Amino acid sequence: MKSTTASFCGLLGVVACAALFVASCGSSDAVGANESASAVAIESTTTTALPMTTTSLKVYAATAFDQTDVLMTERVASAGLSGGMVRIGRADGSVIHEKSIGAVRGSTPLSVASSTKWLTAATFMTFVDQGVVGLDDNVAKWLPEFSNDTPPLTPRQLLSHTSGVRDNKCQSGGMSLSACVKVIASSARQFPAGSKFSYGNSDFLVIGRLVEVLGGADFATIVNQRITGPLQMNATTWPGAPSMANAAFGVRVTIDDYGKFLQMILNQGMVNGTRALSVEAVDALISNQVSAYDTTNDFSVGITKIPRYGLGGWPDVVNEFGGTVVVSGNGGMGFYPWVDYATNTWGIIGVQDARGAQVAVPASQKVEVEARNALSR
């Protein structure tokens, strides 16, 4: 069965391959496993997902998530937060379990730091789906301020933190997105494009500006037109918009809204019978794009303990073929959204924790792992 499955994986997308593996071989449940996957390119051929098998929904005991709730309560208390929430849902949007603590509800706006990146990457992929830009194109075609870069920068490199673009203080505000990107373009590179991995934020400001140029409007408007609007994420806002929306870490979103995005990712790009992203685009977002790089010494990898990165998110768990089984869009404020293809579920640890990523991310990850384990029992 192993060799047969491996041959199928060469034909199917990462989402379909993960589903096949889970059905036939089982999956890993260790965060930060050392498996790696080849980068997945958007191609002109169609990726065919496996047919869905009709099965009854799993019913969980009333006590199934008791330990999750205990850890969530401890997580909020130990950080001195005003509140927090855990929510776990199915592909159809129904809620399996949720617990709200203190002041945080599903409708509470939260600043979610780098969980922003997943939304930005998904917005960019709508242009890839339309064929107006490729992941491996030279960004200087649309942003001439990067015309002197040798080797040229590509969207894939920017979205996977392999561009060499160095973080710039202008990313923290006080300057329009277009002006900040011009400053970034004129600044020194950390390394030649495509030669290393280094997690940062300015890469995604460049992507944000590219989205503006491709879409002919300000960043927040385009995100709303292409992702948050169709998903009815009506409470999602971009402080600083229209000119200074931060495409790397600036969104304010509710748990209610972000759950709709996760449901779309779990459903391979479909939203209420309408396609928001192609299967190939979702595959690219969730698959490991940096298997060719040594990520072990990266600061952020040291925090997440996940040595893989997709386009805007982290493949937390992969199977033996490198297919993504669990993917997250975790951010430095402790907001931890994930999709689990093994159990066909999604979840969110909803907090706004300003103690620093080194503390906030592992604290939420601990709750997330327990929630996933509860789903698998």
MIVO-230617 format. One record per residue (C-alpha): chain; x, z, y. Coordinates in Angstrom, 1 decimal, decimal comma. Each point is the difference from the previous one (the first is absolute). Layout:
BEGIN
[site "A"; [X; Z; Y]],
...
REM end
This chain:
BEGIN
[site "A"; [0,0; 0,0; 0,0]],
[site "A"; [2,9; 0,7; 2,3]],
[site "A"; [1,3; -3,6; 0,0]],
[site "A"; [-3,5; -1,4; 0,3]],
[site "A"; [-0,7; 2,2; 3,0]],
[site "A"; [3,3; -0,9; 1,6]],
[site "A"; [-0,8; -3,7; -0,2]],
[site "A"; [-3,4; 0,6; 1,6]],
[site "A"; [1,7; 1,9; 2,8]],
[site "A"; [1,9; -3,1; 0,9]],
[site "A"; [-3,3; -1,8; 0,6]],
[site "A"; [-2,2; 2,6; 1,6]],
[site "A"; [0,3; 1,9; 3,3]],
[site "A"; [1,3; 3,5; 0,2]],
[site "A"; [-3,6; 1,5; 0,1]],
[site "A"; [-1,1; -1,9; -3,0]],
[site "A"; [3,3; 0,7; -1,9]],
[site "A"; [-0,4; 3,7; 0,7]],
[site "A"; [-3,6; -0,1; -1,3]],
[site "A"; [1,2; -1,7; -3,1]],
[site "A"; [2,8; 2,5; -0,6]],
[site "A"; [-2,3; 3,0; 0,5]],
[site "A"; [-2,5; -1,5; -2,5]],
[site "A"; [2,6; -0,8; -2,6]],
[site "A"; [3,1; 2,1; 0,4]],
[site "A"; [-0,7; 3,0; 2,2]],
[site "A"; [1,6; 0,9; 3,4]],
[site "A"; [2,5; 2,2; 1,5]],
[site "A"; [-1,1; 3,1; 2,0]],
[site "A"; [3,3; 1,0; 1,5]],
[site "A"; [0,5; -0,4; 3,7]],
[site "A"; [3,3; -1,6; 0,9]],
[site "A"; [0,7; -1,5; -3,4]],
[site "A"; [3,1; -2,2; -0,1]],
[site "A"; [-1,8; -3,2; -1,1]],
[site "A"; [0,3; -3,0; 2,4]],
[site "A"; [-2,0; -3,2; 0,5]],
[site "A"; [0,9; -3,4; 1,2]],
[site "A"; [-1,3; -1,0; 3,4]],
[site "A"; [-3,3; -1,9; -0,2]],
[site "A"; [-0,4; -3,0; 2,2]],
[site "A"; [-3,2; -1,6; 1,2]],
[site "A"; [-0,2; -3,4; -1,7]],
[site "A"; [-2,3; -2,9; 0,2]],
[site "A"; [-1,2; 0,6; -3,6]],
[site "A"; [-3,0; 2,2; -0,7]],
[site "A"; [0,5; 3,4; -1,6]],
[site "A"; [-2,6; 0,7; -2,6]],
[site "A"; [-1,1; 3,6; -0,5]],
[site "A"; [-1,1; 1,3; -3,3]],
[site "A"; [-3,7; 0,1; -0,6]],
[site "A"; [-1,5; 3,4; 0,7]],
[site "A"; [-1,4; 1,8; -3,0]],
[site "A"; [-3,3; 1,8; 0,4]],
[site "A"; [0,4; 3,6; -0,9]],
[site "A"; [-1,8; 3,2; 0,9]],
[site "A"; [1,4; 2,0; 2,8]],
[site "A"; [2,0; 3,0; -1,0]],
[site "A"; [-1,8; 3,3; 0,6]],
[site "A"; [2,3; 2,9; 1,1]],
[site "A"; [-0,6; 3,6; -0,7]],
[site "A"; [-1,0; 2,2; 2,9]],
[site "A"; [3,4; 1,8; -0,2]],
[site "A"; [2,0; -3,2; -0,4]],
[site "A"; [1,4; 0,1; 3,6]],
[site "A"; [0,3; 3,8; 0,4]],
[site "A"; [3,8; -0,1; 0,1]],
[site "A"; [-0,1; -2,9; 2,4]],
[site "A"; [-2,2; 2,1; 2,3]],
[site "A"; [2,3; 3,0; -0,3]],
[site "A"; [3,0; -2,0; 0,9]],
[site "A"; [-1,8; -1,6; 2,9]],
[site "A"; [-1,1; 3,3; 1,4]],
[site "A"; [3,6; 1,3; -0,3]],
[site "A"; [1,3; -3,1; 1,6]],
[site "A"; [-2,2; 0,4; 3,1]],
[site "A"; [0,6; 3,8; 0,2]],
[site "A"; [3,8; -0,2; -0,4]],
[site "A"; [0,3; -2,6; 2,8]],
[site "A"; [-2,3; 2,0; 2,3]],
[site "A"; [-2,3; -3,0; 0,4]],
[site "A"; [-3,5; 0,1; 1,4]],
[site "A"; [-1,2; -1,8; -3,1]],
[site "A"; [0,5; -2,7; -2,6]],
[site "A"; [-1,9; -1,9; -2,6]],
[site "A"; [0,4; -1,6; -3,4]],
[site "A"; [-2,2; -2,9; -1,0]],
[site "A"; [0,1; -2,0; -3,2]],
[site "A"; [-2,1; -3,1; -0,5]],
[site "A"; [-0,8; -2,9; -2,4]],
[site "A"; [0,3; -3,7; 0,5]],
[site "A"; [-3,8; -0,2; 0,9]],
[site "A"; [0,6; 2,5; 2,8]],
[site "A"; [-1,7; 3,0; -1,7]],
[site "A"; [1,7; 3,3; 0,5]],
[site "A"; [1,2; 1,8; -3,2]],
[site "A"; [1,2; 3,1; 1,8]],
[site "A"; [0,6; 1,3; 3,5]],
[site "A"; [0,9; 3,3; 1,6]],
[site "A"; [0,0; 0,6; 3,7]],
[site "A"; [1,9; 3,0; 1,4]],
[site "A"; [-0,4; 1,3; 3,6]],
[site "A"; [-0,6; -2,5; 2,8]],
[site "A"; [0,8; -3,2; -1,8]],
[site "A"; [-2,9; -2,1; -1,3]],
[site "A"; [-0,2; -3,6; -1,2]],
[site "A"; [-0,9; -1,0; 3,6]],
[site "A"; [2,8; 1,9; 1,7]],
[site "A"; [2,5; -2,3; 1,8]],
[site "A"; [3,6; 0,6; -1,1]],
[site "A"; [3,3; -1,4; 1,2]],
[site "A"; [1,5; -1,2; -3,3]],
[site "A"; [3,6; -1,1; 1,0]],
[site "A"; [1,4; -2,6; -2,4]],
[site "A"; [-3,3; -0,4; -1,9]],
[site "A"; [-0,5; -2,5; 2,9]],
[site "A"; [2,5; -2,4; -1,6]],
[site "A"; [-2,3; -0,9; -2,9]],
[site "A"; [-2,7; -1,1; 2,4]],
[site "A"; [2,5; -2,0; 2,0]],
[site "A"; [1,4; -1,7; -3,1]],
[site "A"; [-3,5; -0,8; -1,2]],
[site "A"; [-0,9; -1,6; 3,3]],
[site "A"; [3,1; -2,1; -0,1]],
[site "A"; [-0,8; -1,2; -3,5]],
[site "A"; [-3,3; -1,5; 1,2]],
[site "A"; [2,2; -2,6; 1,9]],
[site "A"; [2,0; -0,6; -3,2]],
[site "A"; [-3,2; -0,6; -1,8]],
[site "A"; [-1,0; -2,6; 2,6]],
[site "A"; [3,4; -1,8; -0,5]],
[site "A"; [1,0; 0,3; 3,7]],
[site "A"; [3,1; 2,1; -0,8]],
[site "A"; [2,0; 0,8; -3,1]],
[site "A"; [1,6; 3,2; -1,0]],
[site "A"; [3,4; -1,7; -0,1]],
[site "A"; [-0,3; -2,0; 3,2]],
[site "A"; [2,4; 0,5; 3,0]],
[site "A"; [-1,9; 2,2; 2,5]],
[site "A"; [1,8; -1,7; 2,8]],
[site "A"; [-2,4; -2,9; -0,4]],
[site "A"; [-2,6; 2,3; 1,7]],
[site "A"; [2,2; 2,5; 1,6]],
[site "A"; [2,9; -1,9; 1,7]],
[site "A"; [1,7; 3,2; 1,1]],
[site "A"; [1,3; 0,2; -3,6]],
[site "A"; [1,4; -3,6; 0,0]],
[site "A"; [3,6; 1,3; 0,1]],
[site "A"; [-0,3; 2,1; -3,2]],
[site "A"; [2,3; -1,3; -2,8]],
[site "A"; [-1,2; 0,2; -2,7]],
[site "A"; [-3,5; -0,4; 1,3]],
[site "A"; [-2,6; 2,8; -0,2]],
[site "A"; [-3,0; -0,5; -2,3]],
[site "A"; [-3,4; 1,7; -0,1]],
[site "A"; [0,7; 1,2; -3,5]],
[site "A"; [3,2; 1,7; 1,1]],
[site "A"; [-1,8; 1,7; 2,9]],
[site "A"; [-2,8; 1,2; -2,2]],
[site "A"; [2,3; 1,3; -2,6]],
[site "A"; [2,6; 1,6; 2,3]],
[site "A"; [2,8; -2,4; -1,0]],
[site "A"; [0,3; -1,8; 3,4]],
[site "A"; [2,8; 2,0; 1,5]],
[site "A"; [-2,2; 0,7; 3,1]],
[site "A"; [1,1; 3,3; 1,4]],
[site "A"; [-2,5; 2,5; 1,3]],
[site "A"; [-0,2; 0,0; 3,8]],
[site "A"; [-1,2; 2,8; 2,3]],
[site "A"; [-2,6; -2,5; 1,5]],
[site "A"; [-2,0; 0,4; -3,2]],
[site "A"; [-1,1; 3,5; 1,2]],
[site "A"; [-2,1; -1,4; 2,9]],
[site "A"; [0,2; -0,7; 3,7]],
[site "A"; [0,5; -3,7; -0,5]],
[site "A"; [-2,3; -2,8; -1,1]],
[site "A"; [0,4; -1,3; -3,6]],
[site "A"; [1,2; -3,4; 1,3]],
[site "A"; [2,6; 1,6; 2,3]],
[site "A"; [1,2; 2,4; -2,7]],
[site "A"; [0,5; -2,8; -2,5]],
[site "A"; [2,2; -1,9; 2,5]],
[site "A"; [2,1; 3,1; 0,4]],
[site "A"; [0,2; 0,3; -3,8]],
[site "A"; [1,0; -3,6; -0,3]],
[site "A"; [2,9; 0,4; 2,5]],
[site "A"; [1,3; 3,1; -1,7]],
[site "A"; [2,6; 0,2; -2,7]],
[site "A"; [-1,0; -0,3; -3,7]],
[site "A"; [0,7; 2,8; -2,4]],
[site "A"; [1,1; -2,5; -2,6]],
[site "A"; [-0,4; -3,8; -0,7]],
[site "A"; [-3,5; -0,9; -0,8]],
[site "A"; [-0,7; 0,1; -3,8]],
[site "A"; [3,1; 2,0; -0,9]],
[site "A"; [-1,3; 3,6; -0,2]],
[site "A"; [-3,1; 2,2; 0,1]],
[site "A"; [-0,5; 2,5; 2,8]],
[site "A"; [-3,5; 1,5; 0,7]],
[site "A"; [-0,9; -0,1; 3,6]],
[site "A"; [-2,7; -0,7; 2,6]],
[site "A"; [1,2; -2,8; 2,3]],
[site "A"; [-0,3; -2,5; -2,8]],
[site "A"; [-3,8; 0,5; 0,2]],
[site "A"; [-0,1; -0,3; 3,7]],
[site "A"; [1,5; -3,5; -0,4]],
[site "A"; [-2,7; -0,8; -2,6]],
[site "A"; [-2,6; 1,4; 2,4]],
[site "A"; [1,2; -2,4; 2,7]],
[site "A"; [0,1; -2,9; -2,4]],
[site "A"; [-3,7; 0,8; -0,9]],
[site "A"; [-0,8; -0,2; 3,7]],
[site "A"; [1,7; -3,4; 0,4]],
[site "A"; [-1,6; -1,4; -3,2]],
[site "A"; [-3,4; 1,3; 0,9]],
[site "A"; [0,0; -0,7; 3,8]],
[site "A"; [-1,2; 3,5; 1,0]],
[site "A"; [1,2; 3,6; 0,2]],
[site "A"; [0,9; 1,7; -3,2]],
[site "A"; [-2,9; 2,5; -0,2]],
[site "A"; [-2,5; -2,8; 0,5]],
[site "A"; [1,5; -2,1; -2,8]],
[site "A"; [0,0; 2,9; -2,4]],
[site "A"; [-3,6; 0,6; 0,7]],
[site "A"; [-0,9; -3,7; -0,4]],
[site "A"; [1,8; -0,4; -3,3]],
[site "A"; [0,1; 3,4; -1,8]],
[site "A"; [-1,7; 3,0; 1,5]],
[site "A"; [-3,1; -1,9; 1,3]],
[site "A"; [-0,8; -1,7; -3,3]],
[site "A"; [0,6; 3,3; -1,8]],
[site "A"; [-2,3; 1,7; 2,5]],
[site "A"; [2,8; 2,5; 0,9]],
[site "A"; [-1,9; 0,6; 3,3]],
[site "A"; [1,7; 3,3; 0,9]],
[site "A"; [3,6; -1,4; -0,2]],
[site "A"; [1,7; -0,1; 3,4]],
[site "A"; [3,4; -0,9; 1,4]],
[site "A"; [1,1; 2,3; 2,8]],
[site "A"; [1,9; -2,1; 2,6]],
[site "A"; [-2,1; -3,1; -0,7]],
[site "A"; [-0,2; -2,7; 1,2]],
[site "A"; [3,6; -0,4; 1,1]],
[site "A"; [1,7; 3,0; -1,7]],
[site "A"; [-1,5; 0,4; -3,4]],
[site "A"; [2,6; 1,2; -2,4]],
[site "A"; [0,0; -2,2; -3,2]],
[site "A"; [2,4; 2,4; -1,8]],
[site "A"; [-1,5; 3,5; 0,4]],
[site "A"; [-2,6; -0,1; 2,7]],
[site "A"; [-3,5; -0,3; -1,7]],
[site "A"; [-2,6; 2,8; 0,1]],
[site "A"; [-2,3; -0,3; -3,0]],
[site "A"; [-2,6; 2,1; -1,9]],
[site "A"; [0,0; 0,7; -3,7]],
[site "A"; [-3,3; -1,8; -0,2]],
[site "A"; [1,6; -3,2; 1,5]],
[site "A"; [3,3; 0,1; -1,9]],
[site "A"; [-1,9; 0,3; -3,3]],
[site "A"; [-1,6; -3,3; 0,7]],
[site "A"; [3,4; -1,6; 0,3]],
[site "A"; [1,1; 1,6; -3,3]],
[site "A"; [-3,1; -1,2; -1,7]],
[site "A"; [0,8; -3,6; 1,2]],
[site "A"; [3,6; 0,3; -1,4]],
[site "A"; [-1,3; 1,4; -3,3]],
[site "A"; [-2,5; -2,9; -0,2]],
[site "A"; [2,7; -2,6; 0,4]],
[site "A"; [-1,0; -1,0; 3,6]],
[site "A"; [-3,8; 0,0; -0,4]],
[site "A"; [-2,4; 1,7; 2,4]],
[site "A"; [-3,7; 0,0; -0,8]],
[site "A"; [0,3; -3,3; -1,7]],
[site "A"; [2,1; -1,5; 2,7]],
[site "A"; [3,7; -0,7; -0,3]],
[site "A"; [2,1; 1,8; 2,7]],
[site "A"; [3,4; -0,8; -1,7]],
[site "A"; [1,0; -2,3; -2,8]],
[site "A"; [1,0; 1,5; -3,4]],
[site "A"; [3,5; -1,3; 0,7]],
[site "A"; [0,1; 1,7; 3,4]],
[site "A"; [-0,9; 3,4; -1,6]],
[site "A"; [2,6; -0,6; -2,7]],
[site "A"; [2,6; -0,5; 2,7]],
[site "A"; [-1,1; 3,1; 1,9]],
[site "A"; [0,2; 2,3; -3,0]],
[site "A"; [2,9; -1,4; -2,0]],
[site "A"; [3,6; 1,2; 0,3]],
[site "A"; [1,8; -2,3; 2,5]],
[site "A"; [3,4; 1,8; -0,1]],
[site "A"; [1,1; 0,0; -3,6]],
[site "A"; [3,1; -1,9; 1,0]],
[site "A"; [1,1; 2,8; 2,3]],
[site "A"; [1,6; 3,4; -0,4]],
[site "A"; [-2,6; 2,3; 1,6]],
[site "A"; [1,3; 3,3; -1,3]],
[site "A"; [1,7; 1,2; 3,1]],
[site "A"; [-2,8; -0,9; 2,4]],
[site "A"; [-1,3; 2,9; 2,1]],
[site "A"; [-3,6; -0,7; -0,6]],
[site "A"; [0,5; -0,7; -3,7]],
[site "A"; [1,6; 3,4; -0,2]],
[site "A"; [-3,3; 1,4; 1,4]],
[site "A"; [-2,5; -1,9; -2,1]],
[site "A"; [2,2; -0,1; -3,2]],
[site "A"; [-1,4; -3,5; -0,4]],
[site "A"; [2,9; -2,6; -0,3]],
[site "A"; [-2,3; -3,0; 0,5]],
[site "A"; [-1,8; -1,5; 2,9]],
[site "A"; [-2,6; -2,8; 0,3]],
[site "A"; [-1,3; -1,5; 3,2]],
[site "A"; [-1,1; 3,0; 2,1]],
[site "A"; [-0,4; 2,4; -3,0]],
[site "A"; [1,8; 1,8; -2,8]],
[site "A"; [-0,5; -0,9; -3,7]],
[site "A"; [0,0; 3,6; -1,2]],
[site "A"; [-0,2; -0,8; -3,7]],
[site "A"; [0,8; -3,2; -1,9]],
[site "A"; [-0,3; -1,0; -3,7]],
[site "A"; [2,8; -1,1; -2,2]],
[site "A"; [-0,4; -3,6; 1,2]],
[site "A"; [0,3; 1,0; 3,7]],
[site "A"; [-3,7; -0,4; 0,6]],
[site "A"; [-1,4; 2,4; 2,6]],
[site "A"; [-2,3; 2,7; -1,5]],
[site "A"; [-0,3; 2,3; 3,0]],
[site "A"; [0,7; -1,0; 3,6]],
[site "A"; [-0,2; 2,1; 3,1]],
[site "A"; [0,1; -0,4; 3,8]],
[site "A"; [1,3; 3,5; 0,7]],
[site "A"; [1,1; 0,9; 3,5]],
[site "A"; [2,1; 2,6; 1,7]],
[site "A"; [-2,9; 2,1; 1,2]],
[site "A"; [-0,9; 0,7; -3,7]],
[site "A"; [-3,0; -2,4; -0,2]],
[site "A"; [0,3; -1,3; -3,5]],
[site "A"; [-2,3; -2,9; -1,1]],
[site "A"; [0,5; -1,5; -3,5]],
[site "A"; [-1,5; -2,4; -2,5]],
[site "A"; [0,3; 0,6; -3,7]],
[site "A"; [-0,6; -3,1; -2,2]],
[site "A"; [0,4; 2,1; -3,2]],
[site "A"; [-3,3; 1,9; 0,8]],
[site "A"; [-1,5; -2,6; 2,3]],
[site "A"; [-0,2; 2,5; 2,8]],
[site "A"; [1,2; 0,7; 3,5]],
[site "A"; [0,6; 3,2; 1,9]],
[site "A"; [1,1; 1,6; 3,3]],
[site "A"; [1,7; 3,2; 0,9]],
[site "A"; [-1,3; 0,2; 3,6]],
[site "A"; [2,2; 2,2; 2,2]],
[site "A"; [1,7; -0,3; 3,4]],
[site "A"; [3,2; 2,1; -0,5]],
[site "A"; [2,5; -0,2; 2,8]],
[site "A"; [2,7; 2,1; -1,7]],
[site "A"; [2,1; -3,1; -0,8]],
[site "A"; [0,0; -2,5; -2,8]],
[site "A"; [2,5; 1,9; -2,1]],
[site "A"; [-2,6; 2,8; -0,4]],
[site "A"; [-3,3; -1,8; 0,5]],
[site "A"; [0,3; -2,8; -2,5]],
[site "A"; [1,2; 2,0; -3,0]],
[site "A"; [-2,7; 2,6; 0,7]],
[site "A"; [-2,7; -2,6; -0,2]],
[site "A"; [1,6; -1,9; -2,9]],
[site "A"; [-0,2; 3,2; -2,1]],
[site "A"; [-3,8; 0,0; 0,4]],
[site "A"; [-0,2; -3,7; -0,6]],
[site "A"; [1,8; 0,2; -3,3]],
[site "A"; [-2,3; 2,8; -1,2]],
[site "A"; [-3,0; -2,0; 1,0]],
[site "A"; [1,2; -3,0; -1,9]],
[site "A"; [0,8; 2,2; -3,0]],
[site "A"; [-3,6; 1,4; 0,1]],
[site "A"; [-1,4; -3,5; 0,0]],
[site "A"; [2,1; -0,8; -3,2]],
[site "A"; [-0,9; 3,0; -2,0]],
REM end
